[in-house]
Amino acid sequence: MLKKVNISVLMAVYNTDFTVIKRAIDSVLNQDYEEFELIIIDDGSTNNNRESLIRYIVAHEDRISYILHSNRGQSESINRGVLNSVGTYITILDSDDEYKTNHLSSCLHEMASADLICSTSETVVSSQEDYFVPDKNDLSKLIHLDEATLFGTLFGLKEVFLTLGFKGGFAADTDFFERARARYRVKKVDLRTYIYYRNNPNSTCSQVKLQNLVPADL
């Protein structure tokens, strides 16, 4: 008997250490809401994680699907995941982050009054400076994470993701949310059920921040 799927969780991976990916996968498998599928899109990883990752996926093949393509970036990878999803709702998980056990059920509860939401996160930082990220409208300025839109906290009807799609580049998540605001019922909610590991100096956000010489003394 096929498992009922109401939520499709999409995760793009690219050269992330398997132990970190496994943490993310396990946080999905341990949700208190069970009507989900997890689609992992391998964005052309070149390290040796793939063998370990595929073995783990096979062990959970009733819940996880795997897609491999050449390196195209997170936006293109998530767009492909959307096309291959079967859930009524779509959400995203970055491969180096994780969900609290009630993340999916908490997001689903908010959909009674919205087509798309984004939420605040519980953020893991190395310093207070990590709570501030470049403003997409002026990369030399900083905004607090609570003012930003994170890929992983987006949750909404599949129709929204199919209609709009993600564009490439920095702050593709914010761009998506702003375009959705013009056509759908959107809202930002204070859940903090998404755990965002902001303490990664190699992340895209950290690199953009460094390249634009954003002041460190906040």
Backbone as CSV, one residue per row, in Angstrom:
resi,resn,N_x,N_y,N_z,CA_x,CA_y,CA_z,C_x,C_y,C_z
1,MET,0.836,-1.200,0.000,0.000,0.000,0.000,0.874,1.254,0.000
2,LEU,0.613,2.186,-0.914,1.402,3.396,-0.998,1.148,4.305,0.195
3,LYS,2.228,4.915,0.696,2.119,5.826,1.825,1.460,7.127,1.361
4,LYS,0.552,7.659,2.156,-0.077,8.929,1.828,0.929,10.057,2.014
5,VAL,0.988,10.953,1.024,1.923,12.073,1.075,1.138,13.382,1.005
6,ASN,1.249,14.180,2.030,0.619,15.497,2.050,1.655,16.600,1.912
7,ILE,2.876,16.343,2.400,3.954,17.328,2.378,5.168,16.740,1.674
8,SER,5.716,17.481,0.725,6.970,17.102,0.074,8.091,17.981,0.615
9,VAL,9.076,17.351,1.233,10.241,18.063,1.763,11.360,17.949,0.735
10,LEU,11.916,19.082,0.304,12.948,19.108,-0.724,14.286,19.514,-0.120
11,MET,15.318,18.738,-0.419,16.649,19.038,0.101,17.676,18.952,-1.025
12,ALA,18.308,20.061,-1.352,19.404,20.072,-2.314,20.711,19.844,-1.564
13,VAL,21.556,18.974,-2.090,22.847,18.711,-1.442,23.980,18.956,-2.439
14,TYR,25.056,19.533,-1.940,26.232,19.751,-2.776,27.477,19.725,-1.894
15,ASN,28.181,18.616,-1.939,29.458,18.457,-1.235,29.361,18.683,0.270
16,THR,28.191,18.462,0.833,28.037,18.548,2.287,28.495,17.241,2.917
17,ASP,29.181,17.321,4.038,29.648,16.119,4.726,28.465,15.215,5.064
18,PHE,28.622,13.913,4.875,27.494,12.998,5.076,26.951,13.042,6.499
19,THR,27.821,13.212,7.491,27.322,13.242,8.868,26.354,14.408,9.085
20,VAL,26.600,15.508,8.376,25.714,16.674,8.470,24.414,16.410,7.705
21,ILE,24.529,15.817,6.505,23.333,15.468,5.738,22.468,14.491,6.520
22,LYS,23.103,13.507,7.156,22.356,12.515,7.934,21.579,13.178,9.070
23,ARG,22.174,14.174,9.703,21.478,14.909,10.760,20.216,15.549,10.217
24,ALA,20.322,16.154,9.027,19.160,16.779,8.397,18.099,15.741,8.044
25,ILE,18.522,14.636,7.419,17.579,13.578,7.042,16.862,13.032,8.263
26,ASP,17.619,12.744,9.303,17.023,12.161,10.517,16.003,13.102,11.138
27,SER,16.240,14.395,11.023,15.284,15.348,11.611,13.952,15.318,10.864
28,VAL,13.980,14.923,9.584,12.738,14.764,8.829,12.073,13.441,9.199
29,LEU,12.854,12.389,9.254,12.314,11.066,9.570,11.707,11.023,10.967
30,ASN,12.149,11.902,11.847,11.680,11.898,13.241,10.537,12.877,13.497
31,GLN,9.893,13.376,12.447,8.790,14.316,12.625,7.587,13.659,13.294
32,ASP,6.828,14.451,14.048,5.602,13.919,14.667,4.445,13.880,13.671
33,TYR,4.677,14.364,12.454,3.706,14.278,11.354,4.308,13.352,10.306
34,GLU,3.572,12.333,9.871,4.169,11.263,9.071,3.790,11.256,7.596
35,GLU,2.862,12.092,7.169,2.404,12.027,5.774,3.282,12.919,4.890
36,PHE,4.551,12.542,4.756,5.507,13.328,3.992,6.353,12.418,3.104
37,GLU,6.981,13.041,2.121,8.056,12.425,1.359,9.253,13.359,1.442
38,LEU,10.450,12.799,1.373,11.672,13.593,1.323,12.331,13.346,-0.030
39,ILE,12.543,14.409,-0.784,13.213,14.314,-2.077,14.573,14.989,-1.956
40,ILE,15.633,14.225,-2.153,16.988,14.750,-2.083,17.500,14.949,-3.502
41,ILE,17.911,16.177,-3.806,18.425,16.501,-5.134,19.925,16.737,-5.011
42,ASP,20.708,15.810,-5.559,22.167,15.927,-5.534,22.589,16.842,-6.681
43,ASP,23.089,18.010,-6.315,23.415,19.050,-7.296,24.837,18.870,-7.852
44,GLY,25.132,17.638,-8.291,26.429,17.369,-8.907,27.580,17.354,-7.932
45,SER,27.367,16.787,-6.745,28.441,16.721,-5.745,29.669,16.014,-6.324
46,THR,30.848,16.480,-5.932,32.093,15.896,-6.432,32.903,15.200,-5.344
47,ASN,32.399,15.220,-4.109,33.143,14.543,-3.045,32.692,13.084,-2.936
48,ASN,33.098,12.413,-1.887,32.841,10.975,-1.762,31.621,10.650,-0.918
49,ASN,30.737,11.628,-0.736,29.556,11.404,0.099,28.514,10.505,-0.546
50,ARG,28.502,10.447,-1.876,27.359,9.869,-2.579,27.098,8.417,-2.185
51,GLU,28.152,7.642,-2.051,27.973,6.228,-1.714,27.301,6.079,-0.351
52,SER,27.763,6.816,0.638,27.165,6.752,1.976,25.735,7.259,1.953
53,LEU,25.509,8.329,1.204,24.178,8.916,1.115,23.196,7.937,0.471
54,ILE,23.593,7.322,-0.628,22.691,6.403,-1.322,22.382,5.191,-0.455
55,ARG,23.369,4.687,0.265,23.114,3.555,1.175,22.064,3.934,2.209
56,TYR,22.153,5.152,2.722,21.200,5.580,3.742,19.812,5.780,3.138
57,ILE,19.766,6.304,1.926,18.487,6.492,1.250,17.815,5.148,0.986
58,VAL,18.588,4.164,0.525,18.035,2.832,0.251,17.428,2.236,1.520
59,ALA,18.060,2.496,2.649,17.544,1.967,3.923,16.221,2.608,4.307
60,HIS,15.900,3.741,3.681,14.649,4.453,3.982,13.901,4.780,2.692
61,GLU,13.958,3.871,1.730,13.411,4.170,0.403,11.895,4.313,0.387
62,ASP,11.220,3.912,1.458,9.776,4.125,1.525,9.432,5.588,1.770
63,ARG,10.419,6.390,2.197,10.174,7.793,2.522,11.038,8.765,1.725
64,ILE,12.123,8.272,1.133,13.099,9.162,0.499,13.288,8.815,-0.967
65,SER,13.312,9.851,-1.821,13.653,9.709,-3.237,14.936,10.487,-3.501
66,TYR,15.665,10.078,-4.531,16.967,10.678,-4.838,17.019,11.069,-6.301
67,ILE,17.451,12.299,-6.565,17.633,12.806,-7.919,19.072,13.307,-8.044
68,LEU,19.739,12.958,-9.122,21.100,13.431,-9.383,21.131,14.189,-10.700
69,HIS,21.723,15.384,-10.675,21.958,16.094,-11.934,23.256,16.892,-11.824
70,SER,23.687,17.472,-12.937,24.896,18.289,-12.940,24.695,19.531,-12.094
71,ASN,25.801,20.150,-11.700,25.727,21.307,-10.804,24.978,22.466,-11.443
72,ARG,23.879,22.892,-10.808,23.021,23.952,-11.336,22.685,25.006,-10.282
73,GLY,23.040,24.762,-9.039,22.705,25.691,-7.969,21.445,25.274,-7.227
74,GLN,21.269,25.855,-6.048,20.149,25.460,-5.196,18.796,25.758,-5.823
75,SER,18.651,26.925,-6.441,17.347,27.297,-6.992,16.881,26.308,-8.051
76,GLU,17.761,25.977,-8.997,17.401,25.028,-10.050,17.118,23.651,-9.465
77,SER,17.879,23.272,-8.452,17.683,21.958,-7.838,16.325,21.873,-7.149
78,ILE,15.967,22.917,-6.418,14.667,22.918,-5.743,13.542,22.948,-6.776
79,ASN,13.704,23.718,-7.839,12.680,23.742,-8.884,12.454,22.347,-9.464
80,ARG,13.519,21.588,-9.653,13.363,20.229,-10.172,12.672,19.342,-9.147
81,GLY,13.009,19.542,-7.882,12.338,18.779,-6.834,10.844,19.029,-6.818
82,VAL,10.456,20.275,-7.013,9.027,20.625,-7.061,8.331,19.834,-8.165
83,LEU,8.946,19.775,-9.342,8.349,19.075,-10.478,8.182,17.577,-10.213
84,ASN,9.026,17.029,-9.351,8.970,15.593,-9.055,8.206,15.276,-7.771
85,SER,7.644,16.279,-7.132,6.952,16.080,-5.864,5.506,15.662,-6.078
86,VAL,4.928,15.038,-5.052,3.522,14.617,-5.131,2.682,15.203,-4.003
87,GLY,3.298,15.911,-3.079,2.562,16.456,-1.945,1.687,17.640,-2.308
88,THR,0.684,17.887,-1.486,-0.143,19.092,-1.633,0.655,20.329,-1.248
89,TYR,1.556,20.149,-0.279,2.382,21.241,0.225,3.854,20.950,-0.053
90,ILE,4.621,22.027,-0.198,6.065,21.956,-0.430,6.778,22.691,0.696
91,THR,7.886,22.120,1.137,8.769,22.839,2.042,10.196,22.415,1.741
92,ILE,11.150,23.095,2.338,12.566,22.929,1.999,13.373,22.737,3.275
93,LEU,14.464,21.991,3.167,15.410,21.862,4.268,16.816,21.943,3.698
94,ASP,17.607,22.906,4.140,19.002,22.968,3.729,19.739,21.777,4.326
95,SER,20.692,21.243,3.583,21.336,19.989,3.992,22.194,20.114,5.236
96,ASP,22.532,21.350,5.646,23.321,21.524,6.869,22.494,22.079,8.022
97,ASP,21.168,22.063,7.879,20.265,22.491,8.955,19.443,21.298,9.430
98,GLU,18.473,21.537,10.292,17.596,20.463,10.748,16.272,21.017,11.251
99,TYR,15.281,20.126,11.366,13.967,20.460,11.912,13.861,20.013,13.361
100,LYS,13.120,20.757,14.164,12.633,20.210,15.424,11.515,19.223,15.092
101,THR,11.203,18.328,16.003,10.274,17.233,15.692,8.875,17.709,15.319
102,ASN,8.495,18.914,15.710,7.149,19.418,15.422,7.132,20.432,14.288
103,HIS,8.179,20.487,13.483,8.246,21.528,12.448,7.137,21.379,11.412
104,LEU,6.992,20.217,10.818,6.000,20.046,9.757,4.583,20.255,10.274
105,SER,4.275,19.708,11.429,2.919,19.862,11.970,2.635,21.309,12.329
106,SER,3.644,22.024,12.828,3.461,23.443,13.179,3.229,24.288,11.932
107,CYS,3.986,24.027,10.884,3.793,24.767,9.628,2.430,24.465,9.025
108,LEU,2.051,23.203,9.024,0.770,22.815,8.441,-0.391,23.504,9.151
109,HIS,-0.278,23.678,10.445,-1.320,24.342,11.233,-1.536,25.776,10.755
110,GLU,-0.491,26.428,10.263,-0.581,27.827,9.824,-1.259,27.987,8.470
111,MET,-1.433,26.881,7.744,-1.924,26.986,6.371,-3.424,27.234,6.273
112,ALA,-4.118,27.201,7.379,-5.552,27.498,7.350,-5.814,28.926,6.887
113,SER,-4.829,29.802,7.054,-5.031,31.210,6.701,-3.948,31.732,5.755
114,ALA,-3.273,30.840,5.042,-2.202,31.283,4.146,-1.989,30.273,3.029
115,ASP,-1.423,30.763,1.924,-0.981,29.893,0.832,0.510,29.603,0.941
116,LEU,1.228,30.525,1.591,2.673,30.391,1.759,3.080,31.099,3.036
117,ILE,3.952,30.452,3.797,4.505,31.095,4.981,6.024,31.007,4.949
118,CYS,6.651,31.883,5.703,8.030,31.679,6.128,8.037,31.944,7.623
119,SER,9.021,31.404,8.303,9.009,31.524,9.760,10.371,31.956,10.287
120,THR,10.378,32.356,11.519,11.631,32.626,12.211,12.304,31.295,12.505
121,SER,13.585,31.348,12.817,14.345,30.121,13.067,14.991,30.153,14.450
122,GLU,15.346,28.974,14.919,16.265,28.886,16.046,17.646,28.826,15.422
123,THR,18.463,29.821,15.701,19.718,29.982,14.969,20.919,29.630,15.841
124,VAL,21.787,28.795,15.292,23.024,28.412,15.969,24.138,29.318,15.451
125,VAL,24.771,30.061,16.340,25.773,31.048,15.936,27.076,30.839,16.694
126,SER,28.145,31.404,16.133,29.433,31.435,16.834,29.610,32.737,17.598
127,SER,28.918,33.786,17.123,28.981,35.093,17.781,27.698,35.854,17.459
128,GLN,27.462,36.927,18.181,26.276,37.745,17.950,26.244,38.288,16.529
129,GLU,27.403,38.474,15.944,27.501,39.000,14.580,26.788,38.094,13.571
130,ASP,26.745,36.793,13.863,26.127,35.839,12.933,24.619,36.040,12.789
131,TYR,23.996,36.739,13.716,22.553,36.990,13.616,22.228,38.017,12.534
132,PHE,23.255,38.661,11.968,23.039,39.715,10.986,23.584,39.294,9.628
133,VAL,22.777,39.519,8.598,23.120,39.088,7.242,22.963,40.255,6.273
134,PRO,23.581,40.175,5.082,23.462,41.277,4.121,22.031,41.490,3.657
135,ASP,21.652,42.759,3.528,20.357,43.146,2.971,20.429,42.977,1.454
136,LYS,19.509,42.235,0.868,19.588,41.966,-0.573,19.492,43.248,-1.407
137,ASN,18.913,44.291,-0.862,18.779,45.556,-1.589,20.019,46.438,-1.484
138,ASP,20.882,46.124,-0.525,22.137,46.855,-0.355,23.065,45.938,0.437
139,LEU,23.934,45.230,-0.275,24.754,44.188,0.361,25.753,44.726,1.370
140,SER,25.943,46.039,1.402,26.860,46.621,2.387,26.156,46.886,3.714
141,LYS,24.836,46.678,3.750,24.068,46.880,4.972,23.626,45.543,5.556
142,LEU,23.334,45.538,6.845,22.954,44.321,7.545,21.515,44.373,8.034
143,ILE,20.870,43.225,8.036,19.568,43.090,8.683,19.616,41.876,9.601
144,HIS,18.759,41.874,10.609,18.692,40.730,11.523,18.012,39.569,10.803
145,LEU,18.411,38.363,11.148,17.824,37.175,10.520,16.304,37.121,10.642
146,ASP,15.767,37.649,11.724,14.308,37.632,11.890,13.604,38.480,10.836
147,GLU,14.336,39.383,10.194,13.763,40.207,9.126,13.943,39.563,7.755
148,ALA,14.755,38.522,7.690,15.072,37.895,6.412,14.125,36.717,6.138
149,THR,14.199,36.209,4.913,13.467,35.010,4.522,14.474,33.901,4.283
150,LEU,14.284,32.761,4.915,15.198,31.637,4.749,14.556,30.561,3.885
151,PHE,15.313,30.035,2.916,14.837,28.950,2.069,14.112,27.885,2.889
152,GLY,14.789,27.435,3.949,14.291,26.297,4.703,13.003,26.525,5.457
153,THR,12.658,27.778,5.728,11.430,28.033,6.494,10.224,28.276,5.592
154,LEU,10.424,28.251,4.273,9.290,28.397,3.352,8.430,27.133,3.379
155,PHE,7.139,27.326,3.411,6.183,26.207,3.448,4.902,26.696,2.790
156,GLY,4.438,25.978,1.772,3.223,26.460,1.112,2.643,25.477,0.128
157,LEU,1.571,25.883,-0.501,0.914,25.057,-1.500,1.845,24.811,-2.687
158,LYS,1.798,23.606,-3.210,2.634,23.273,-4.362,2.376,24.236,-5.513
159,GLU,1.140,24.665,-5.671,0.782,25.594,-6.749,1.667,26.833,-6.738
160,VAL,1.958,27.350,-5.541,2.775,28.558,-5.424,4.173,28.314,-5.988
161,PHE,4.755,27.174,-5.625,6.117,26.853,-6.062,6.165,26.547,-7.562
162,LEU,5.118,25.883,-8.066,5.059,25.586,-9.494,4.900,26.864,-10.319
163,THR,4.065,27.760,-9.840,3.767,28.979,-10.581,4.940,29.948,-10.613
164,LEU,5.602,30.129,-9.486,6.628,31.160,-9.381,8.031,30.652,-9.679
165,GLY,8.394,29.498,-9.136,9.747,28.989,-9.299,10.772,29.885,-8.622
166,PHE,11.959,29.329,-8.375,13.046,30.104,-7.772,13.984,30.615,-8.851
167,LYS,14.435,31.840,-8.696,15.452,32.409,-9.564,16.806,32.244,-8.873
168,GLY,17.869,32.246,-9.654,19.202,32.084,-9.085,19.691,33.344,-8.398
169,GLY,20.872,33.239,-7.795,21.492,34.398,-7.179,21.248,34.502,-5.687
170,PHE,21.923,35.452,-5.069,21.802,35.672,-3.635,20.385,36.127,-3.280
171,ALA,19.875,35.661,-2.148,18.549,36.035,-1.639,17.424,35.578,-2.564
172,ALA,17.611,34.422,-3.216,16.547,33.868,-4.058,15.305,33.555,-3.236
173,ASP,15.501,33.237,-1.958,14.377,32.937,-1.073,13.542,34.183,-0.802
174,THR,14.199,35.308,-0.534,13.479,36.566,-0.308,12.767,37.022,-1.569
175,ASP,13.426,36.884,-2.696,12.816,37.249,-3.977,11.544,36.437,-4.218
176,PHE,11.600,35.146,-3.929,10.448,34.267,-4.110,9.287,34.705,-3.220
177,PHE,9.574,34.990,-1.972,8.540,35.378,-1.014,7.901,36.704,-1.413
178,GLU,8.710,37.636,-1.897,8.177,38.933,-2.298,7.305,38.815,-3.549
179,ARG,7.683,37.968,-4.489,6.859,37.763,-5.679,5.555,37.054,-5.316
180,ALA,5.635,36.138,-4.348,4.422,35.440,-3.912,3.447,36.395,-3.241
181,ARG,3.965,37.383,-2.551,3.111,38.334,-1.835,2.148,39.066,-2.777
182,ALA,2.550,39.224,-4.025,1.718,39.949,-4.991,0.565,39.107,-5.524
183,ARG,0.617,37.781,-5.315,-0.392,36.907,-5.932,-1.115,35.994,-4.946
184,TYR,-0.519,35.769,-3.775,-1.066,34.776,-2.854,-1.174,35.335,-1.433
185,ARG,-1.851,34.575,-0.589,-1.909,34.920,0.832,-0.616,34.443,1.480
186,VAL,0.201,35.367,1.919,1.480,35.013,2.533,1.571,35.650,3.920
187,LYS,2.341,35.022,4.774,2.579,35.602,6.095,3.868,35.056,6.688
188,LYS,4.438,35.834,7.590,5.600,35.377,8.343,5.149,35.042,9.752
189,VAL,5.582,33.900,10.254,5.131,33.428,11.558,6.324,33.175,12.468
190,ASP,6.086,33.259,13.749,7.148,33.091,14.748,7.061,31.677,15.325
191,LEU,7.688,30.723,14.649,7.629,29.325,15.091,8.915,28.875,15.785
192,ARG,10.041,29.160,15.170,11.364,28.742,15.653,11.459,27.218,15.799
193,THR,10.874,26.524,14.834,10.968,25.060,14.788,11.984,24.608,13.742
194,TYR,12.575,25.558,13.040,13.630,25.280,12.062,14.961,25.671,12.696
195,ILE,15.917,24.766,12.721,17.222,25.040,13.318,18.210,25.395,12.212
196,TYR,18.645,26.641,12.218,19.503,27.191,11.172,20.924,27.325,11.711
197,TYR,21.857,26.615,11.086,23.253,26.654,11.507,23.967,27.781,10.764
198,ARG,23.963,28.935,11.388,24.525,30.145,10.788,26.029,30.248,11.036
199,ASN,26.581,29.300,11.812,27.988,29.369,12.215,28.912,28.662,11.220
200,ASN,28.574,28.712,9.934,29.379,28.082,8.892,30.073,29.164,8.076
201,PRO,31.392,29.334,8.238,32.096,30.412,7.525,32.144,30.212,6.017
202,ASN,31.837,29.001,5.536,31.894,28.718,4.110,30.533,28.849,3.414
203,SER,29.510,29.216,4.163,28.185,29.337,3.570,28.151,30.500,2.586
204,THR,27.189,30.456,1.657,27.033,31.534,0.681,26.815,32.869,1.379
205,CYS,25.976,32.857,2.403,25.681,34.093,3.131,26.945,34.671,3.762
206,SER,27.761,33.809,4.372,29.003,34.265,5.004,29.961,34.843,3.970
207,GLN,30.041,34.213,2.805,30.945,34.670,1.763,30.496,36.012,1.182
208,VAL,29.193,36.183,0.972,28.669,37.460,0.471,28.945,38.564,1.487
209,LYS,28.757,38.235,2.738,28.991,39.202,3.812,30.454,39.638,3.829
210,LEU,31.360,38.679,3.684,32.788,38.968,3.689,33.202,39.787,2.470
211,GLN,32.707,39.400,1.308,33.088,40.066,0.059,32.635,41.516,0.005
212,ASN,31.541,41.811,0.690,31.017,43.176,0.646,31.473,44.013,1.826
213,LEU,32.442,43.488,2.584,33.064,44.234,3.659,32.058,44.819,4.625
214,VAL,31.074,44.016,5.017,30.104,44.472,5.990,30.794,44.638,7.334
215,PRO,30.587,45.749,8.028,31.267,45.961,9.312,30.953,44.854,10.305
216,ALA,31.992,44.427,11.016,31.796,43.351,11.993,31.353,43.874,13.336
217,ASP,31.602,45.163,13.622,31.232,45.719,14.928,29.805,46.236,14.873
218,LEU,28.863,45.428,15.339,27.447,45.758,15.261,27.001,46.518,16.503
